[in-house]
Amino acid sequence: MKAALYSPYLDTLGGGERYLGAIAQFLLKKGFVVDFLWDDPKILGKLSERFGLKISDARVIPGIVKKGFFNKWFVFHKYELSVFVSDGSIPLALAKKNYLHFQVPFILKNAKSLENRVKLNRFKAIICNSKFTKSYIDETYGVSSQVIYPPVDIKIFKALKKENIILSVGRFFGFLHSKKQDVLVEVFKKMVKGGLSDWRLILAGGADDKNYLKKLKKISSGYPIEIKPDAKLVELKKLYAKSKIFWHAAGFGEDLITHPQRAEHFGISTVEAMASGCVPAVYKAGGMLEIIEDNKSGLFWSGLDQLESQTKALVQDENKRKKFSKNAIIRSNLFSSEVFEESLSKLLNLKC
């Protein structure tokens, strides 16, 4: 059996690409021949290194997406199934069974056009990464999608001896779906000026925007703040393991009614932190609402003063932090790779 996988953003190595890579890993385990439709043969190594995926047995097939209809049909009819990650548009799906994944809560005009309706009929199922994303996709395209949460390999994350570290993990860019690390820096600086001592703020993630990274380094100067661009998975695991608190601010200060895509669509890094016993304090929006239980396995904040007060409470009350830490580890199991594979098996009608 053969499977074709495609994301127009594959080289950005973001959440949708990680999701697609996890599907590839699962299909390879099931005995599929898995083809990534992409021009750069090095993409498998990049995906594996960034996300810890075991997909070296997959293949990279160039040029197919740009072919005309008949050439596409000649190639795709040989595939048992295809999985596409949507950029908002609806691709022409020609495999025997086709699946469409939405990573982003798109709001688009004319999404219910006749052309799109015809194309959507070719898909056996539409998959979303969260209920938050689903709510917008169903309305925008007039469909009934299924939610399969992104997988986190829970077992590779461990809580070690904790240090006085606040950690934030996310790609560095100051536009669109910004993780708002600059906001977190200012909150931490305020806390240090207010008397917080012997604590560090560590920011880690992919260095997508060099100018934004330069700005972060400038405003962090003189404070116990470390910036780790392009941190590899092995380093991230160590950071999660020894950090006490996890901060996340995507969506803060944005008009999320008009631009819901600027909220966190799910929150894989939050789950990774939880699996490592790192207590999350995250902006109350988007997919985050589905991950943590407020005031039990983590904390939601709506304003910066609230983030500061919540963090101070965790800093000052070690028993409370440890209790939340244990609850976070338990909660993280809802988003494990095993749960993902079980859901995918049911969707694809395969034995788990």
Residue pairs with C-beta under 8 A, 6 or more apart in sequence:
1 31
1 32
1 33
1 80
1 81
2 32
2 33
2 34
2 35
2 78
2 79
2 80
3 24
3 27
3 32
3 33
3 34
3 35
3 79
3 80
3 81
3 82
3 83
4 35
4 37
4 61
4 64
4 76
4 79
4 81
4 82
4 83
4 95
5 20
5 23
5 24
5 34
5 35
5 36
5 37
5 82
5 83
5 84
6 20
6 36
6 37
6 38
6 65
6 82
6 83
6 84
6 85
6 91
7 16
7 17
7 20
7 84
7 85
8 85
8 87
9 16
9 17
9 85
9 87
10 17
10 20
10 36
10 38
10 43
10 47
11 38
11 40
11 43
11 46
12 208
13 46
13 47
13 50
13 51
13 206
14 103
14 171
15 103
15 129
15 150
15 265
15 266
15 268
16 85
16 101
16 103
16 104
16 129
17 47
17 85
18 47
18 50
18 51
18 53
18 150
18 268
19 85
19 101
19 103
19 129
19 150
20 83
20 85
20 101
21 47
21 48
21 51
21 53
21 55
22 51
22 53
22 150
22 151
22 337
22 340
23 83
23 344
24 34
24 36
24 53
24 55
24 58
25 53
25 54
25 55
26 340
26 341
26 344
27 34
28 34
28 54
28 55
28 57
28 58
30 350
32 80
33 59
34 55
34 57
34 58
34 59
35 58
35 59
35 60
35 61
35 79
36 43
36 44
36 58
36 59
36 60
36 61
37 61
37 62
37 64
37 65
38 60
38 61
38 62
39 62
39 63
40 60
41 60
41 62
43 60
44 55
44 56
44 58
44 60
47 53
47 55
48 54
48 55
48 56
49 232
49 233
50 206
50 232
50 233
51 233
52 153
52 156
52 233
64 72
64 75
64 76
67 75
69 92
72 92
72 94
73 94
76 82
76 93
76 94
76 95
77 94
77 95
77 96
79 95
79 96
80 95
80 96
80 97
81 95
81 96
81 97
81 98
81 99
81 348
82 93
82 94
82 95
82 97
82 98
82 99
83 98
83 99
83 100
83 101
84 91
84 93
84 98
84 99
84 100
84 101
85 101
85 102
85 103
86 100
86 101
86 102
86 103
86 104
86 106
88 104
88 106
88 108
88 111
90 100
90 115
90 116
90 119
90 120
90 141
91 100
91 119
92 119
92 122
93 100
93 119
93 122
93 123
94 122
97 124
97 348
98 122
98 123
98 124
99 123
99 124
99 125
99 126
99 127
99 347
99 348
100 120
100 123
100 125
100 126
100 127
101 126
101 127
101 128
101 129
102 126
102 127
102 128
102 129
102 133
102 137
102 145
103 129
103 133
103 265
104 133
104 261
104 265
105 132
105 133
105 135
105 136
105 137
105 260
105 261
105 263
105 265
106 136
106 137
106 140
106 261
107 136
107 140
107 258
107 260
107 261
108 140
110 116
111 140
111 141
111 142
112 140
112 141
112 142
116 141
117 142
120 126
120 141
120 143
125 145
125 146
125 347
126 137
126 141
126 143
126 144
126 145
126 146
127 145
127 146
127 147
127 148
127 347
128 134
128 137
128 145
128 146
128 147
128 148
129 147
129 148
129 149
129 150
129 265
129 266
129 287
130 147
130 149
130 265
130 266
130 286
130 287
130 290
131 147
131 287
131 290
132 260
132 263
132 265
132 266
132 286
132 287
132 289
132 290
133 147
133 265
133 266
133 287
134 145
134 146
134 147
136 260
137 143
137 145
138 144
138 145
146 347
148 340
148 343
148 344
148 347
149 266
149 290
149 334
149 335
149 339
149 340
149 343
150 266
150 268
150 335
150 340
151 335
151 336
151 337
151 339
151 340
151 341
152 268
152 271
152 272
152 275
152 332
152 335
152 336
152 337
153 336
153 337
154 275
154 332
154 333
154 335
154 336
154 337
155 336
156 237
157 237
157 240
157 241
157 272
157 275
157 276
157 332
158 237
158 241
158 276
159 241
159 276
159 277
159 278
159 325
159 329
160 241
160 242
161 242
162 242
162 243
162 244
162 277
163 200
163 242
163 243
163 244
164 198
164 199
164 200
164 244
164 315
165 199
165 200
165 201
165 202
165 239
165 242
165 243
165 244
165 245
166 188
166 199
166 200
166 201
166 202
166 243
166 244
166 245
166 246
166 247
166 311
167 201
167 202
167 204
167 239
167 240
167 243
167 245
167 246
167 247
167 273
167 278
168 179
168 181
168 184
168 201
168 202
168 203
168 204
168 246
168 247
168 248
168 249
169 204
169 205
169 231
169 236
169 239
169 240
169 246
169 269
169 272
169 273
170 179
170 181
170 205
170 248
170 250
170 269
171 179
171 205
171 206
171 207
171 208
172 179
172 181
172 203
172 205
172 206
172 207
172 208
172 209
172 212
172 213
172 216
172 229
173 179
173 208
173 209
173 212
174 182
174 209
174 211
174 212
174 215
175 209
175 212
176 261
176 262
177 250
177 261
177 262
177 265
178 212
178 250
178 262
179 205
179 248
179 249
179 250
180 249
180 250
180 251
180 252
180 253
180 283
181 203
181 216
181 249
182 212
182 215
182 216
182 219
183 249
183 252
183 253
183 304
184 201
184 203
184 247
184 249
185 201
185 203
185 216
185 219
185 220
185 223
185 225
186 219
186 304
187 304
187 307
187 308
187 311
188 196
188 201
188 223
188 225
189 219
189 223
189 225
190 308
191 199
191 308
191 311
191 312
192 199
192 223
192 224
196 312
196 315
199 224
199 315
200 224
200 225
200 226
201 223
201 224
201 225
201 226
201 247
202 225
202 226
202 227
202 228
202 239
202 243
203 216
203 225
203 226
203 227
203 228
204 227
204 228
204 229
204 231
204 235
204 236
204 239
205 228
205 229
205 231
206 229
206 230
207 213
207 229
207 230
213 227
213 229
216 227
217 227
220 227
228 235
228 239
231 239
236 272
237 276
240 246
240 272
240 273
240 275
240 276
240 278
241 276
241 277
243 273
243 276
243 278
244 278
244 279
244 314
244 321
244 325
245 278
245 279
245 280
245 281
245 311
245 314
245 315
245 321
246 269
246 270
246 273
246 274
246 278
246 279
246 280
246 281
246 282
247 280
247 281
247 282
247 307
247 311
248 264
248 267
248 269
248 270
248 280
248 281
248 282
248 283
248 288
249 282
249 283
249 307
250 262
250 263
250 264
250 283
250 285
250 286
251 262
251 263
251 264
251 283
251 285
251 286
252 283
252 285
252 304
254 262
254 263
256 262
256 263
256 285
256 286
260 286
263 283
263 285
263 286
263 287
263 288
264 270
264 282
264 283
264 285
264 286
264 287
264 288
265 286
265 287
266 286
266 287
266 290
266 291
267 282
267 286
267 287
267 288
267 291
270 280
270 282
270 288
270 291
270 292
270 298
271 291
271 332
271 335
273 280
273 328
274 280
274 291
274 292
274 297
274 298
274 328
274 329
274 331
274 332
275 328
275 329
275 332
276 329
277 325
277 326
277 328
277 329
278 325
278 328
279 298
279 299
279 314
279 321
279 324
279 325
279 328
280 291
280 292
280 297
280 298
280 299
280 328
281 298
281 299
281 300
281 301
281 307
281 310
281 311
281 314
282 288
282 292
282 298
282 299
282 300
282 301
283 300
283 301
283 302
284 300
284 301
284 302
288 300
289 300
291 298
291 331
291 335
292 298
292 299
292 300
292 328
292 331
293 327
293 331
294 300
296 324
296 327
297 324
297 327
297 328
297 330
297 331
298 324
298 328
298 331
299 310
299 314
299 324
301 307
301 310
313 320
314 320
314 321
314 324
315 321
333 339
341 352
342 352
344 350
345 351
345 352
346 352
